[in-house]
Amino acid sequence: MPETFYERLSALDATFLAVETKSAPMHVGAALVFDARPLMLEHGGLDIERLTKYTKAAVDSIPRYRQRVEWIPGFGHPVWVDDDRFNMNFHLRHTRLPLPGDERSLKRLVGRLFSQHLDRSRPLWEFWVVEGVEDDRFALIIKVHHCMVDGIAGVELLQALLQISPDAVEREPEQWKPRPAPSRTQLLVNETNHRIDGLRKLSHFMPRVRKNYKGLTNVLRSGMKPAPRTPFTEHDISPYRRFDWTTFALDDVKAIKNSLGGTINDVVVATTTAAVRRYLLRRGTDVDTMEGFRTLLPVNTRKAGGPSSGNHVAMLLADLPVSEADPLERLRKVIRVTTELKNESNQTGGAELIEDVADLTTKRLVSELYRAAMKLRTYNLIVTNVPGPPIPLYMLTAPMKAIYPMVPLMQNQNLGIALFSYAGNLHFGFNADWESFPDVHEFVEDLEASFAEYTQLAAARVAEKMEGTDSPARA
C-alpha cells in the first residue's frame, strides 16, 4: 500500500484562500518579456513544443506545482495533496496579440488575465505564452495563487524556469507519480490531534509574548486604525484589472541613495509618496493637512535554512508623509518612518507571533484580522519590493528583457505596486481596479516625474560637493 501524503497550509497561506472574493482574486503574478528570435521556427512562430517540454522539466523541481488544495472535514482547514489528474496542457496556455502587438495591447491582455480566477480544483497556477509582441518579442504571463508563494518564493519559481546561460542542458521531464491522499477520517483525526497539541504548547509562547508585547500591540493598533479616505480606497473594487509598468535604472536609484541618504527601498518609498501627492493634488484632494496615508510594506521573515515555499512575510504599516511638499524633507521623513518600523516598533515580531499561534490553533486568528483590516480600510496602498538576480537570465536560448511583477488587490484597495530588480534595472508593476482607478497611466507618469525630480536633486548635490572640493584649488 503506497504511503499517503498531505501537507497542512500555514495560517497565513490559508488566509489568502479565505479572504479571496469574486472581485478580489488572490493570485500574484508577473509579465516576463523575452527576445523571441532564438526560439522562432521557420514559419515565424515560437517553438511551443520545446517550451512545453522545458516547462514540464522545470516544474519537476517544485513539487507544489503538481499539488491541489483539499479541505479537512469539520475544521475547514486547507491541505496540499498530490493532483492525480495533473495535466501540463491545462496550466501552460498559448495565445497571440493582434497586430501590431504593441505594449498597450500587451498591458490590456495582462490586466484581463490577472482578472480571472484560478481553478481551485487543480494546482493553483497558470502560465500564458503570448506571441506577437512587437520588436520580435514574446511574453510569459505567470499567475500563482498567493497561498502558494510570496515574493521570495516566486524567485524560486524563476530559478527553476530560467537559466544564467543560453547553453543550459535541457532535461527530460520526469514521470509524475502522485501519492494517494489520506482519507477524510484520517485528515479529521490528525487535525484534531494537531489542535489539542497546539493548545498544550500555547504556554510556551508566554516568553515571546513578553518579548514582543510592544510589537503585538503595534500590529493590533495599526491594523484596527482606519486610513484616510482617498481615491486609493474610495470604492469596493470591480472584478476587472488594468495593468501598467515602468522601469528605472538601478544605478540611478543608487545615485539618489548615495547622494541624498537612505536605502534603495527608502528612495522607492519616497518616490512613491511624491507620486501619491501629485496624483491626489490633481484629483483635488487636500493633501497639505492629510495625516496617516498608510502604506502596507511586506517584509520577508524567512529564517536561514527554512522552507522556501509558502508565505513568510510580515505586513508592516507605514504612515507616509504625503503632506510634505519639500522633496528632501519628504525623503528624510520616509527614512525616519522606515527606521522606526525596523528598529523600534517590532511589528515584525508581533506579526510572526500571531501567525505562529494561529498555526497551532486556528487560521481564523489571521484571516479575521485581515477581514477586519479590509472592512476598516486600514491602509491606502501596498508597495512590495523583491530583490531579483543582478545578471541576465534565459528561458532556453531566449534572453529575458524585463519582468513586471503583480501584487493582488484586497476588496477595497484600488492600486497595488510591486517591484522587482533584475539585471541593472528596477521594474515596477501596477495592478489597478479597472473601474475605480482608470487613470493608472497618469499615476505612472506621476511616479516617473517624481523620480526625475529626485534624480535632478541628487545630481545637483553631487555638483555642489564637487564645486566645494574644487574651490580651494581655484583660489
C-alpha positions in Angstrom: 0.0 0.0 0.0 1.6 3.3 -1.1 2.2 5.8 1.7 -0.3 8.7 1.8 0.8 12.3 1.6 -0.6 15.7 2.6 0.8 19.0 3.9 -1.1 21.4 6.0 -1.2 25.1 4.9 0.1 27.6 7.3 -2.4 30.1 8.8 -1.1 32.9 6.6 -1.2 30.7 3.5 -4.7 29.6 4.3 -5.7 33.2 4.9 -5.1 34.1 1.3 -7.6 31.5 0.3 -10.1 32.6 3.0 -10.1 36.3 2.0 -10.5 35.7 -1.7 -13.7 37.1 -3.2 -15.3 37.2 -6.7 -13.9 40.7 -7.2 -10.6 40.1 -5.4 -8.7 37.1 -6.7 -5.6 36.4 -4.6 -3.0 35.3 -7.1 0.4 37.0 -7.5 2.0 37.2 -10.9 4.4 38.7 -13.4 4.7 39.6 -17.0 8.1 38.4 -18.4 9.2 39.8 -21.7 11.8 37.8 -23.9 13.6 38.1 -27.2 11.6 35.7 -29.3 14.1 35.3 -32.2 16.2 32.4 -30.7 13.0 30.3 -30.3 11.3 31.1 -33.6 10.6 28.3 -36.1 10.8 28.7 -39.9 7.2 29.8 -40.1 7.8 32.6 -37.7 6.0 31.2 -34.6 7.5 30.1 -31.3 8.6 26.5 -30.7 5.8 25.8 -28.3 6.5 22.0 -28.1 10.0 22.8 -26.9 8.8 25.4 -24.4 6.2 22.9 -23.0 8.8 20.1 -22.6 11.2 22.6 -20.9 8.5 23.9 -18.5 7.4 20.3 -17.5 11.0 19.6 -16.5 11.3 22.9 -14.6 8.1 22.1 -12.6 9.7 18.7 -11.6 11.9 20.6 -9.1 9.0 22.3 -7.3 6.5 19.6 -6.2 4.0 22.2 -5.0 3.1 23.0 -8.7 1.6 19.5 -9.0 -0.5 19.6 -5.9 -4.0 20.9 -5.3 -6.0 22.1 -2.3 -8.1 19.7 -0.2 -10.1 20.6 2.9 -10.2 18.9 6.3 -13.7 18.0 7.2 -15.2 19.6 10.2 -12.4 22.2 10.5 -12.3 23.6 7.0 -8.6 24.0 7.1 -6.8 23.5 3.7 -4.1 21.0 3.0 -1.9 20.2 -0.1 -2.3 16.8 -1.7 -0.8 15.4 -5.0 -3.0 16.0 -8.0 -3.7 12.6 -9.6 -5.2 14.4 -12.7 -2.3 16.8 -13.3 -2.1 17.9 -16.9 0.5 20.4 -18.0 -1.6 21.4 -21.0 -4.2 22.9 -18.7 -1.6 25.1 -16.9 0.6 26.1 -19.8 -1.6 28.1 -22.2 -0.8 29.9 -25.5 -2.2 33.0 -27.2 -1.2 35.8 -29.6 -1.6 39.5 -29.7 -3.4 41.2 -32.6 -1.2 43.3 -34.9 0.8 45.4 -34.3 1.3 43.7 -30.9 2.3 47.0 -29.2 2.9 47.5 -25.5 -0.6 48.9 -24.9 -2.2 45.7 -26.2 0.1 43.5 -24.1 -0.8 45.5 -20.9 -4.5 45.1 -21.7 -4.1 41.4 -22.1 -2.1 41.1 -18.8 -4.8 43.0 -17.0 -7.5 40.7 -18.4 -5.6 37.5 -17.5 -4.9 38.8 -14.0 -8.7 39.5 -13.6 -9.5 35.8 -14.0 -9.6 33.4 -11.0 -7.6 30.2 -10.8 -9.5 26.9 -10.8 -9.4 25.6 -7.2 -10.0 22.0 -8.2 -6.5 22.0 -9.8 -3.0 23.2 -8.9 -3.3 26.9 -8.4 -1.2 28.3 -11.2 -1.2 29.2 -14.9 1.4 30.3 -17.4 0.4 32.1 -20.6 2.9 32.2 -23.6 2.0 35.3 -25.6 3.3 35.6 -29.2 3.1 38.5 -31.5 4.7 41.1 -29.2 6.3 43.9 -31.3 10.0 44.0 -31.9 10.3 40.2 -32.2 9.5 39.5 -28.6 7.2 37.2 -26.7 5.8 37.4 -23.2 5.3 34.8 -20.4 2.4 35.7 -18.1 2.7 34.0 -14.7 -0.2 33.6 -12.3 0.3 31.7 -9.0 -2.1 31.8 -6.0 -0.8 33.8 -3.0 -1.4 30.7 -0.8 1.5 29.0 -2.7 4.1 31.8 -2.8 5.1 35.2 -1.6 7.7 37.4 -3.4 10.8 35.4 -2.3 9.1 32.0 -3.1 8.3 33.5 -6.5 12.0 33.9 -7.1 12.3 30.1 -6.5 10.0 29.6 -9.5 12.1 31.9 -11.6 15.2 29.9 -10.7 13.5 26.8 -11.9 12.3 28.3 -15.1 15.3 30.5 -16.1 19.0 29.8 -16.5 22.1 32.0 -16.3 23.3 30.7 -19.7 21.6 30.2 -23.1 23.6 26.9 -23.4 21.9 25.2 -20.4 21.3 21.4 -20.8 17.6 20.6 -21.5 16.3 18.0 -19.1 13.7 15.3 -19.8 10.6 15.7 -17.7 10.1 13.0 -15.1 7.2 10.6 -14.9 4.6 12.0 -12.5 3.7 9.5 -9.7 1.2 11.1 -7.4 1.0 9.9 -3.8 -2.5 9.0 -2.5 -4.2 11.4 -0.2 -5.3 10.4 3.3 -8.9 9.5 3.9 -11.3 12.2 5.2 -11.4 10.4 8.5 -7.6 10.4 8.8 -7.4 14.1 8.0 -10.1 14.8 10.7 -8.2 12.7 13.3 -4.8 14.3 12.5 -6.2 17.8 12.7 -7.9 17.1 16.0 -4.6 15.9 17.4 -2.9 18.9 15.9 -5.3 21.3 17.7 -5.0 19.5 21.0 -1.2 19.5 20.8 -1.3 23.2 19.8 -3.3 24.1 22.9 -0.7 22.3 25.1 2.1 24.3 23.5 0.4 27.7 24.0 2.1 28.2 27.4 5.5 28.1 25.6 4.6 31.3 23.9 4.5 33.4 27.1 8.2 34.4 26.9 7.6 35.5 23.3 4.5 37.4 24.2 6.5 39.4 26.8 9.4 39.9 24.4 7.1 41.0 21.5 4.4 42.8 23.6 5.2 46.2 22.0 5.2 44.7 18.5 2.0 42.8 19.1 0.2 45.9 20.4 1.6 48.0 17.5 0.3 45.4 15.0 -3.2 45.3 16.5 -3.4 49.1 17.0 -2.2 49.9 13.4 -4.3 47.1 11.9 -7.5 48.5 13.5 -7.0 52.2 12.7 -8.8 53.4 9.6 -6.7 55.2 7.0 -7.8 58.4 5.4 -10.4 58.1 2.6 -8.7 58.7 -0.7 -9.2 57.7 -4.3 -6.9 54.7 -3.5 -9.6 53.2 -1.1 -12.8 55.1 -2.0 -14.8 52.3 -3.5 -15.0 48.5 -3.3 -13.3 47.1 -6.4 -14.7 45.5 -9.5 -13.6 42.1 -10.8 -11.6 43.7 -13.6 -8.0 44.9 -13.7 -5.7 47.3 -15.5 -2.0 46.6 -15.6 0.8 49.1 -16.3 4.5 49.2 -15.8 7.7 51.3 -15.9 11.4 50.8 -15.4 14.1 52.8 -13.6 17.9 52.1 -13.9 19.2 50.7 -10.7 22.3 52.9 -10.9 20.1 56.0 -10.9 18.3 54.7 -7.8 21.6 54.1 -6.1 22.9 57.5 -7.1 19.9 59.1 -5.3 20.5 56.9 -2.2 24.3 57.7 -2.2 23.7 61.5 -2.6 20.6 62.1 -0.6 20.7 59.3 2.0 18.6 56.3 3.0 18.4 52.9 1.3 17.2 51.8 -2.1 13.8 51.0 -0.5 13.7 54.4 1.1 14.2 56.0 -2.3 11.4 53.9 -3.7 9.0 54.7 -0.9 9.9 58.5 -1.1 9.3 58.5 -4.8 6.0 56.7 -4.4 5.0 59.1 -1.7 5.8 62.0 -4.0 3.7 60.3 -6.8 0.8 59.9 -4.4 1.0 63.6 -3.6 1.0 64.6 -7.2 -1.9 62.3 -8.0 -4.1 63.4 -5.1 -3.4 67.1 -5.9 -4.6 66.5 -9.4 -7.7 64.8 -8.0 -8.4 67.9 -5.9 -7.6 66.3 -2.6 -6.4 68.4 0.3 -3.1 66.7 0.9 -1.4 69.5 2.9 -3.5 68.6 6.0 -3.6 64.9 5.4 -2.2 62.6 8.1 -1.7 58.9 8.2 -1.7 58.0 4.5 -1.0 54.4 5.3 1.0 52.0 3.1 1.5 48.3 3.6 5.1 47.3 3.3 5.6 43.4 3.3 8.8 42.3 4.9 10.5 38.9 4.4 10.7 36.9 7.6 12.3 33.7 6.3 14.9 32.1 8.6 18.1 30.8 7.2 17.6 27.2 6.1 13.8 27.5 6.4 11.3 26.4 3.8 11.4 28.4 0.5 7.7 27.8 -0.4 4.7 29.4 1.0 4.4 32.8 2.7 7.0 34.0 5.3 6.2 37.7 5.5 5.1 40.3 8.0 2.9 43.2 6.8 4.2 46.5 8.2 2.0 49.6 8.2 3.8 52.9 7.5 2.3 56.4 7.6 3.8 58.2 4.6 4.4 62.0 4.6 2.2 62.9 1.6 1.6 66.3 3.2 5.3 67.2 2.9 5.8 69.5 -0.2 9.6 69.6 0.1 11.1 66.5 -1.6 14.3 66.4 0.5 12.4 66.8 3.8 10.0 64.1 2.4 12.8 61.7 1.9 14.2 62.4 5.4 10.7 61.7 6.9 10.4 58.5 5.0 13.8 57.4 6.3 12.6 58.1 9.9 9.4 56.1 9.3 11.1 53.1 7.9 13.9 53.1 10.5 11.3 53.3 13.3 9.4 50.3 11.8 12.6 48.2 11.5 14.2 49.1 14.8 11.6 50.3 17.3 8.1 49.2 16.6 8.8 45.4 16.3 5.7 45.0 14.2 7.6 42.1 12.5 7.9 40.2 15.9 4.3 40.9 16.7 3.0 39.7 13.3 5.1 36.5 13.5 3.8 35.7 17.0 0.1 36.0 15.8 0.9 33.7 12.8 2.7 31.1 14.9 -0.1 30.9 17.4 -2.7 30.6 14.6 -0.7 27.7 13.1 -1.1 25.8 16.4 -4.8 26.7 16.8 -6.9 28.2 14.1 -6.2 30.2 10.9 -9.2 32.5 11.9 -6.8 34.4 14.2 -5.1 35.7 11.0 -8.0 35.7 8.5 -10.3 37.6 10.7 -7.6 40.3 11.3 -7.3 40.6 7.5 -11.1 40.8 7.1 -11.3 43.5 9.8 -8.5 45.4 8.2 -10.3 45.4 4.9 -13.6 46.4 6.4 -12.0 49.3 8.3 -9.8 50.3 5.3 -6.7 50.4 7.4 -4.3 51.1 4.6 -4.4 53.0 1.3 -1.7 51.4 -0.8 0.6 48.3 -0.9 4.2 48.6 -2.1 6.2 45.4 -2.2 9.8 45.2 -3.3 11.5 41.9 -4.1 15.3 41.7 -4.9 16.0 39.7 -8.1 19.1 38.5 -9.9 21.6 41.1 -11.0 22.6 39.2 -14.1 20.7 38.4 -17.4 18.6 35.2 -17.4 17.4 33.0 -20.2 14.4 30.7 -21.0 16.1 28.1 -23.1 18.1 30.4 -25.5 15.8 33.4 -25.3 17.1 36.2 -23.1 14.7 37.8 -20.7 14.5 41.6 -21.3 12.2 42.6 -18.5 9.9 41.3 -15.7 7.0 43.3 -14.3 5.6 41.9 -11.1 2.0 42.0 -9.8 0.6 42.1 -6.3 -3.1 41.3 -5.8 -5.7 43.8 -4.6 -7.8 43.4 -1.5 -11.5 44.1 -1.6 -11.4 47.9 -1.1 -7.9 48.6 -2.4 -7.7 50.2 -5.9 -3.9 50.1 -6.6 -1.1 47.8 -5.7 2.6 48.4 -6.6 5.2 45.6 -6.9 8.9 46.0 -7.8 11.5 43.5 -8.9 15.1 44.3 -9.5 16.7 42.5 -12.5 20.0 42.9 -14.5 20.6 46.5 -13.5 17.0 47.7 -13.6 14.2 48.2 -11.2 10.9 47.1 -12.8 7.6 48.3 -11.5 4.2 46.6 -12.0 1.0 48.5 -11.2 -2.2 46.4 -10.6 -5.3 48.7 -10.6 -9.0 48.3 -10.5 -10.5 48.9 -13.9 -13.4 51.0 -12.7 -12.2 52.9 -9.7 -8.7 53.6 -10.8 -9.0 54.2 -14.6 -6.1 56.7 -14.7 -3.4 54.4 -13.5 -1.3 55.5 -16.5 -1.3 59.0 -15.1 -0.1 57.7 -11.7 2.8 56.0 -13.5 3.6 59.4 -15.1 3.5 60.9 -11.6 6.0 58.3 -10.4 8.3 59.0 -13.3 8.1 62.7 -12.7 8.8 62.3 -9.0 11.8 60.0 -9.8 13.2 62.6 -12.3 12.9 65.2 -9.5 15.0 63.1 -7.1 17.5 62.3 -9.8 18.0 66.0 -10.5 18.3 66.8 -6.8 20.9 64.1 -6.4 22.9 65.3 -9.4 22.8 68.9 -8.0 24.0 67.7 -4.6 26.9 65.9 -6.3 27.7 69.0 -8.3 27.7 71.1 -5.1 30.2 68.7 -3.4 32.4 68.8 -6.5 32.4 72.6 -6.5 33.2 72.7 -2.8 36.1 70.3 -3.4 37.5 72.2 -6.3 37.1 75.8 -4.9 40.3 75.8 -2.7 42.4 74.8 -5.6 40.9 77.5 -7.8 41.6 80.0 -5.1 
